[in-house]
Amino acid sequence: MAEKIILVDTHCHLDAAEFDADRDELMAAAKVGAGGTAVGTIVVPAVERANFGAVASVCREYPGCAPAYGIHPMYVDRARPEDLDALAKTLAREPAVAIGEIGLDRHVEPRDDARQEYYFVEQLQIARAFDLPVLLHVRKAIDQILKHLRENRVRGGIAHAFNGSRQQAEEFIKLGFKLGCGGAMTFTGSKRIRVLAATLPLDSLVLETDAPDIPPAWKNGGRNTPADLLPIAATLAELRQLPLAEIAAATTRNARAVLPRLNEFIPTTGENP
């Protein structure tokens, strides 16, 4: 019997309300997979102090789910400095693979750039203190984020939903980061993202859904789900003209390398190396 191919979704908001009605069924569909391929591990990032508990709960309920805790830049308007203390206490108490989702967002309006930067830098310092990688939100803020990463060195992480230039991609890689490939890559019009996915070193890429957000092309704007990681992986295989099994093995290795504590959550049987 052929060995089952296991994929790692490095970014999925499994605790989101959009999944409350059918979370069990969606997880079952992702675990069963198709053609000997399944989603074996899912990283679930928090977005604010208020959902730390929900992230912890969903990761305890579903085997193979790995939590990350952080304050998202689009939620800093209701964050308070004591939430940073709560983050540190949560990391001391709960197992976690990363700090996230954190970063900067220069797309949403209105916004408070100074407030975003304060919470981003403070969380980078917490990542340093706990020696954890970070899951980065980088929308229209890549150069500013790179500046802060050079000033506040952490042990790497993932630039989630990366859509920058090749030069920016190479700067992240130099700093020990992997780049997240997800639904945006599946659109034929996303030419820059698709070229990067096809030509960047394979050991710099990881897979993600960002479910329920960033739906792939075949969803026509509908809800993204963990099972959509399978055809997302197939898209990357097609772009790189490689077998799906090779893409799955490489991206799983990459996820394990950049998120070392992920090994504690990956199934121990029937997985690709």
Residue pairs with C-beta under 8 A, 6 or more apart in sequence:
2 36
3 36
3 270
3 272
4 33
4 36
4 37
4 38
4 270
4 271
4 272
5 36
5 37
5 38
5 244
5 245
5 248
5 249
5 272
6 37
6 38
6 39
6 40
6 41
6 248
6 252
6 266
6 267
6 270
6 271
6 272
7 33
7 37
7 38
7 39
7 40
7 207
7 229
7 230
7 233
7 248
7 251
7 252
8 39
8 40
8 41
8 42
8 43
8 206
8 207
8 251
8 252
8 255
8 256
8 262
8 266
9 30
9 39
9 41
9 42
9 43
9 207
9 208
9 209
9 211
9 226
9 229
10 43
10 135
10 158
10 160
10 178
10 180
10 206
10 207
10 208
10 255
10 259
11 43
11 45
11 101
11 135
11 158
11 160
11 161
11 180
11 182
11 208
11 209
11 210
12 42
12 43
12 44
12 208
12 209
12 210
12 211
12 226
13 44
13 45
13 47
13 210
13 211
13 212
13 213
14 23
14 27
14 42
14 44
14 58
14 62
14 65
14 211
14 226
15 44
15 46
15 51
15 54
15 55
15 57
15 58
16 211
16 212
18 212
18 223
19 26
19 211
19 212
23 58
26 225
26 226
26 227
27 62
27 226
29 225
29 226
29 227
30 38
30 39
30 42
30 225
30 226
30 227
30 229
30 230
31 38
31 39
31 40
31 64
32 38
33 39
33 227
33 230
34 230
37 230
37 233
37 244
37 248
38 230
39 226
39 227
39 229
39 230
40 64
40 266
40 267
40 271
41 64
41 65
41 66
41 255
41 262
41 265
41 266
41 267
42 62
42 64
42 65
42 66
42 226
43 65
43 66
43 67
43 68
43 97
43 98
43 135
43 255
43 259
43 262
44 55
44 58
44 59
44 65
44 66
44 67
44 68
45 55
45 67
45 68
45 69
45 70
45 98
45 100
45 101
45 135
46 52
46 54
46 55
46 67
46 68
46 69
46 70
46 71
46 72
46 100
46 101
47 70
47 71
47 72
47 74
47 75
47 101
48 71
48 72
48 75
48 78
48 79
48 83
49 71
49 79
49 83
49 86
49 87
52 69
52 86
52 87
52 90
52 94
55 67
55 68
55 69
56 67
56 90
56 94
58 65
59 65
59 66
59 67
63 267
64 265
64 266
64 267
65 265
66 96
66 97
66 259
66 261
66 262
66 264
66 265
67 94
67 95
67 96
67 97
68 96
68 97
68 98
68 99
68 100
68 101
68 135
69 87
69 90
69 91
69 94
69 96
69 99
69 100
70 87
70 98
70 99
70 100
70 101
70 102
70 123
70 134
70 135
71 79
71 83
71 84
71 87
71 102
71 119
71 123
72 101
72 102
72 103
72 137
73 102
73 103
73 104
73 105
73 116
73 119
73 120
73 137
74 105
74 108
74 137
76 112
76 115
76 116
76 118
76 119
77 112
77 115
79 119
84 119
84 122
84 123
84 126
87 99
87 123
87 126
88 126
88 129
88 130
90 96
91 99
91 126
91 130
91 132
95 261
95 264
96 132
96 261
97 132
97 133
97 259
97 261
97 262
97 265
98 132
98 133
98 134
98 135
98 157
98 158
98 259
98 261
99 123
99 126
99 127
99 130
99 132
99 133
99 134
99 135
100 134
100 135
100 136
100 157
100 158
100 160
101 135
101 136
101 137
101 160
102 119
102 120
102 123
102 124
102 134
102 135
102 136
102 137
103 120
103 136
103 137
103 138
103 141
103 145
103 160
104 113
104 116
104 117
104 120
104 137
104 138
104 139
104 141
104 144
104 145
105 111
105 116
105 137
105 139
105 140
105 141
106 113
106 139
106 140
106 141
106 144
107 139
107 140
117 144
117 148
120 145
120 148
121 148
121 152
123 134
124 134
124 148
124 149
124 152
124 154
125 152
127 133
127 134
127 154
127 155
127 157
128 152
128 153
128 154
131 155
132 154
132 155
132 261
133 154
133 155
133 156
133 157
133 158
133 258
133 259
133 260
134 154
134 156
134 157
134 158
135 157
135 158
135 160
136 145
136 157
136 158
136 159
136 160
136 177
137 160
137 161
138 145
138 159
138 160
138 161
138 162
138 164
139 161
139 163
142 159
142 164
142 168
143 168
146 168
146 171
146 172
146 175
149 175
150 175
153 175
155 176
156 175
156 176
156 177
156 178
156 258
157 176
157 177
157 178
157 258
157 259
158 177
158 178
158 179
158 180
158 206
158 208
158 258
158 259
159 169
159 172
159 177
159 178
159 179
159 180
160 180
160 208
160 210
161 180
161 182
161 184
161 208
161 210
161 214
162 169
162 172
162 179
162 180
162 181
162 193
162 196
163 184
163 190
163 192
163 193
165 192
166 196
166 199
166 200
169 179
169 196
169 200
169 204
172 179
173 179
173 200
173 201
173 204
176 258
177 258
178 204
178 205
178 206
178 254
178 255
178 257
178 258
179 196
179 200
179 204
179 205
179 206
180 206
180 207
180 208
180 210
181 197
181 205
181 206
181 207
181 208
181 232
181 236
182 207
182 208
182 209
182 210
182 214
182 216
182 232
183 209
183 210
183 214
183 215
183 216
183 217
183 219
183 224
183 228
183 232
184 190
184 193
184 214
185 193
185 194
185 197
185 232
185 235
185 236
185 239
186 216
186 217
186 218
186 231
186 232
186 235
187 216
187 217
188 194
188 217
194 239
197 205
197 236
197 239
197 240
198 239
198 240
202 240
202 242
202 247
202 250
202 254
203 250
203 253
203 254
203 257
204 254
205 236
205 250
205 251
205 254
206 251
206 254
206 255
206 258
207 229
207 232
207 233
207 236
207 251
207 255
208 229
209 224
209 225
209 226
209 228
209 229
209 232
210 224
211 223
211 224
211 225
211 226
211 228
212 223
212 224
212 225
213 224
214 224
215 221
215 222
215 223
215 224
215 228
216 224
216 228
216 231
216 232
216 235
218 231
219 228
233 244
233 247
233 248
233 251
234 244
236 247
236 251
237 243
237 244
237 246
237 247
240 247
245 272
248 272
249 272
249 273
252 266
252 271
252 272
252 273
253 273
255 262
256 262
256 263
256 266
